[in-house]
Amino acid sequence: MPPIVTLAAVTRNLVWITGASSGIGAALVETCPWPDARIIGTSRRPPPAPAEHLAADLSDPASWPEITRSLAEAVAGEQPARVVLFQAAGALEPIGFAGRVDDSAYCRNVILNSAAPQVIGQAFLGATSGVTRRHLVMLTSGAATTPYPGWSSYGAAKAALDQWVRTVGAEQAGVENAAHVLAVAPGTVDTDMQARLRAATEAEFPQRQKFEDLHRARKLAPPDEVARRMWALLDSGLATGAVVDLRHL
C-alpha cells in the first residue's frame, strides 16, 4: 500500500496588527470578521482579546528583528490560507514646529511613523511570498498631502508611506501570489490621538480649532465603524498599490 500522506490544514486566517492596544488598532482586533483568525497584536501595552500580545516599541529599531522573526515563524507554522497585516501604529508626539521640539522625540517620531512600517512591510512581503492571499494595509492620513504646521514629521511620514505603497504595488503587479498592498486614510476618528490634538496649544498646532470644532459637532467617526470599513476593503477589488481615503469611498 502507498504511504499515507497527512496534509496540513490550510484554513486559518493569520492577522497581524501593529498599534493594537488602542484607537483604530484595537478596533481592528475587536471587529475581525473571521472567527477562526489568529490575531497577533504588536504594541507596548496588551491589546484587547482575542489578540495575542507581542510586546514591542516600534520607535526602537532594536525591537524590529523580533517582530520580523515572529512573523516568519507564525506564517511557517500556521500555513494560513490568508495573511493580513494592518500597520496601525503611529504617534503625533512631538507636536510643534520643526526646530522647536525635542530632538530625540522628533527622531522617535520619524522612526515610528516612517521607517518602522517600511521595514516591517518589507519583512511581511518576504515572509508571505508563498501565501496565495496576503494583504498589507498601511494607515495613512490627509496630512500626507495637506501641510499642517506642527505636524512636519507626521505628515512627511505619511507621504512616504503613500509612495511606498504605490511603488510596492507597482512591483507586486507582476509577481506571482501578488500581495494586496493599500494605504488607507481613515479620516477624523474619535481616538486618543484626536484628544491630544485638542489639548495642544495654538502655538504648537495652529489648526487645533478645526479639530475642536469637529469634535464639538460630533463629526468624529467611531473607531469600530472605521475598522469594519477597513476590513471590507480587503475583498473590495481595490487594485494593489491604491492610496484611498475612506471618506471618499
C-alpha positions as CSV (number, residue, x, y, z in Angstrom):
1,M,0.0,0.0,0.0
2,P,1.2,3.5,-0.7
3,P,2.2,5.6,2.4
4,I,-0.5,7.7,4.0
5,V,0.3,11.4,3.5
6,T,-1.1,13.8,6.0
7,L,-1.7,17.3,4.7
8,A,-1.6,20.3,6.9
9,A,-4.9,22.1,7.2
10,V,-4.8,25.4,5.3
11,T,-7.8,27.1,6.7
12,R,-6.8,29.7,9.3
13,N,-6.5,33.4,8.8
14,L,-3.4,34.9,10.3
15,V,-3.7,38.6,11.3
16,W,-1.0,40.9,12.5
17,I,-1.9,44.4,13.8
18,T,0.7,46.9,14.9
19,G,-0.6,49.6,17.4
20,A,-3.2,47.1,18.5
21,S,-3.6,48.3,22.1
22,S,-5.7,51.4,21.3
23,G,-7.5,53.5,18.8
24,I,-8.1,52.0,15.3
25,G,-5.7,49.2,16.0
26,A,-7.7,48.0,19.0
27,A,-10.9,48.4,17.0
28,L,-9.5,46.2,14.2
29,V,-8.8,43.5,16.7
30,E,-12.4,43.7,18.1
31,T,-14.1,43.8,14.7
32,C,-12.1,41.0,12.9
33,P,-14.8,39.2,10.8
34,W,-13.1,35.8,10.9
35,P,-13.9,33.6,14.0
36,D,-11.0,31.3,13.2
37,A,-8.4,34.0,12.9
38,R,-5.2,34.0,14.9
39,I,-4.6,37.7,15.8
40,I,-1.2,38.9,17.0
41,G,-1.1,42.5,18.2
42,T,2.3,44.3,18.3
43,S,2.2,47.2,20.8
44,R,3.7,48.4,24.0
45,R,0.6,47.6,26.0
46,P,-1.6,44.5,25.7
47,P,-4.2,44.6,23.0
48,P,-7.9,43.6,23.6
49,A,-9.0,40.0,23.4
50,P,-8.8,37.8,21.4
51,A,-5.4,39.1,20.2
52,E,-2.1,37.6,21.4
53,H,0.4,40.2,22.5
54,L,3.9,40.7,21.1
55,A,5.3,43.5,23.2
56,A,7.4,45.9,21.2
57,D,8.2,49.6,21.0
58,L,8.4,50.3,17.2
59,S,10.2,53.6,17.8
60,D,13.2,51.4,18.9
61,P,14.8,49.6,15.9
62,A,16.2,47.0,18.3
63,S,12.6,45.6,18.5
64,W,12.2,45.0,14.8
65,P,14.2,41.8,14.4
66,E,12.0,40.0,16.9
67,I,8.9,41.2,15.1
68,T,10.1,40.0,11.7
69,R,11.3,36.7,13.2
70,S,7.9,36.1,14.9
71,L,6.1,37.0,11.7
72,A,8.1,34.5,9.7
73,E,7.6,31.8,12.3
74,A,3.9,32.3,12.5
75,V,3.4,32.1,8.8
76,A,5.5,29.0,8.5
77,G,3.9,27.3,11.5
78,E,0.3,28.1,10.7
79,Q,0.4,27.6,6.9
80,P,-2.5,30.1,6.6
81,A,-4.8,30.5,3.7
82,R,-4.7,34.2,4.2
83,V,-2.3,36.6,6.0
84,V,-3.2,40.2,6.8
85,L,-1.0,42.9,8.3
86,F,-2.5,46.2,9.4
87,Q,0.1,48.8,10.2
88,A,-1.8,51.0,12.6
89,A,1.0,52.0,15.0
90,G,1.7,55.7,15.0
91,A,2.1,58.8,17.1
92,L,1.8,62.6,16.8
93,E,4.3,63.5,19.5
94,P,6.1,65.8,19.5
95,I,3.5,68.3,18.2
96,G,5.2,71.6,17.4
97,F,7.2,73.4,14.8
98,A,10.4,71.7,13.4
99,G,13.4,73.2,15.2
100,R,11.4,74.0,18.3
101,V,10.7,70.5,19.7
102,D,12.9,68.0,21.4
103,D,15.4,66.4,19.0
104,S,15.2,62.9,20.5
105,A,11.4,62.9,20.5
106,Y,11.4,64.1,16.8
107,C,13.7,61.3,15.9
108,R,11.5,58.7,17.6
109,N,8.5,60.1,15.7
110,V,10.3,59.7,12.3
111,I,11.4,56.2,13.1
112,L,8.0,55.0,14.4
113,N,5.8,56.7,11.7
114,S,8.0,56.2,8.6
115,A,10.9,53.7,9.0
116,A,9.2,51.0,11.1
117,P,6.3,50.5,8.8
118,Q,8.5,50.2,5.7
119,V,10.9,47.7,7.4
120,I,8.0,45.6,8.8
121,G,6.3,45.8,5.4
122,Q,9.4,44.5,3.7
123,A,9.6,41.6,6.1
124,F,5.9,40.8,5.6
125,L,6.3,40.6,1.8
126,G,9.3,38.2,2.2
127,A,7.7,36.0,4.9
128,T,4.4,35.6,3.0
129,S,5.7,35.1,-0.5
130,G,4.3,31.6,-0.6
131,V,0.8,32.6,0.6
132,T,-1.8,33.0,-2.0
133,R,-3.9,35.6,-0.3
134,R,-2.0,38.3,1.5
135,H,-2.9,41.9,2.4
136,L,-0.8,44.7,3.7
137,V,-2.6,47.8,4.8
138,M,-0.8,51.0,5.9
139,L,-2.8,53.6,7.8
140,T,-2.1,57.0,6.2
141,S,-3.6,60.4,6.7
142,G,-4.8,63.5,4.9
143,A,-1.6,65.1,6.4
144,A,0.3,63.3,3.7
145,T,-0.9,65.8,1.1
146,T,-2.1,68.8,3.2
147,P,0.5,70.6,5.3
148,Y,-0.4,71.1,8.9
149,P,2.1,73.3,10.8
150,G,3.1,71.4,13.9
151,W,3.0,68.0,12.1
152,S,6.1,68.1,9.9
153,S,7.4,64.6,10.9
154,Y,3.9,63.0,11.0
155,G,2.9,64.4,7.6
156,A,6.2,63.6,5.9
157,A,6.0,60.0,7.3
158,K,2.5,59.5,5.8
159,A,3.6,60.9,2.5
160,A,6.5,58.5,2.5
161,L,4.2,55.5,3.2
162,D,1.8,56.6,0.4
163,Q,4.7,56.5,-2.0
164,W,6.0,53.2,-0.6
165,V,2.6,51.6,-1.2
166,R,2.4,53.0,-4.8
167,T,5.8,51.7,-5.6
168,V,5.4,48.3,-3.9
169,G,2.0,48.0,-5.6
170,A,3.6,48.5,-9.0
171,E,6.2,45.9,-8.1
172,Q,3.6,43.4,-6.9
173,A,1.5,43.8,-10.1
174,G,3.9,41.4,-11.9
175,V,4.6,39.0,-9.1
176,E,3.1,35.5,-8.6
177,N,0.9,35.5,-5.5
178,A,0.9,39.3,-5.6
179,A,0.4,41.0,-2.3
180,H,-2.6,43.3,-2.0
181,V,-1.0,46.5,-0.7
182,L,-3.1,49.5,0.3
183,A,-2.7,52.8,2.1
184,V,-5.9,53.9,3.8
185,A,-6.6,57.3,5.3
186,P,-9.4,56.7,7.9
187,G,-10.4,60.4,8.2
188,T,-11.0,62.0,11.6
189,V,-11.7,59.3,14.1
190,D,-12.6,59.6,17.8
191,T,-9.4,58.3,19.3
192,D,-6.8,59.4,21.9
193,M,-4.8,61.0,19.0
194,Q,-7.7,63.4,18.4
195,A,-7.9,64.2,22.1
196,R,-4.2,65.0,22.1
197,L,-4.7,67.5,19.2
198,R,-7.4,69.3,21.1
199,A,-5.1,69.6,24.1
200,A,-2.4,71.2,22.0
201,T,-1.8,74.9,22.2
202,E,-2.3,77.3,19.3
203,A,1.5,77.8,19.2
204,E,2.1,74.1,18.9
205,F,-0.6,73.4,16.4
206,P,-2.2,76.5,14.8
207,Q,-5.1,74.5,13.3
208,R,-6.2,72.9,16.5
209,Q,-9.6,74.8,16.4
210,K,-10.6,72.8,13.3
211,F,-10.4,69.6,15.2
212,E,-12.1,71.1,18.3
213,D,-15.0,72.1,16.0
214,L,-15.2,68.6,14.5
215,H,-15.4,67.1,18.0
216,R,-18.0,69.6,19.2
217,A,-20.1,69.0,16.1
218,R,-19.8,65.2,16.7
219,K,-18.2,64.7,13.3
220,L,-15.5,62.2,14.5
221,A,-16.1,58.7,13.3
222,P,-16.4,55.9,15.8
223,P,-13.3,53.6,15.7
224,D,-15.3,50.4,15.3
225,E,-17.2,51.8,12.3
226,V,-13.9,52.8,10.7
227,A,-12.4,49.4,11.5
228,R,-15.3,47.5,9.9
229,R,-14.9,49.5,6.7
230,M,-11.2,48.8,6.6
231,W,-11.8,45.0,6.9
232,A,-14.3,45.3,4.0
233,L,-11.6,46.8,1.8
234,L,-9.7,43.6,1.7
235,D,-12.2,42.0,-0.7
236,S,-13.4,45.2,-2.3
237,G,-11.5,44.8,-5.6
238,L,-9.2,47.8,-5.0
239,A,-6.1,47.5,-7.0
240,T,-2.8,46.7,-5.2
241,G,-0.9,50.0,-4.7
242,A,-4.0,52.0,-4.2
243,V,-4.0,55.0,-1.8
244,V,-7.5,55.8,-0.6
245,D,-9.5,57.9,1.8
246,L,-12.4,56.1,3.5
247,R,-14.5,59.2,3.4
248,H,-14.4,59.2,-0.5
249,L,-15.3,55.6,-1.0
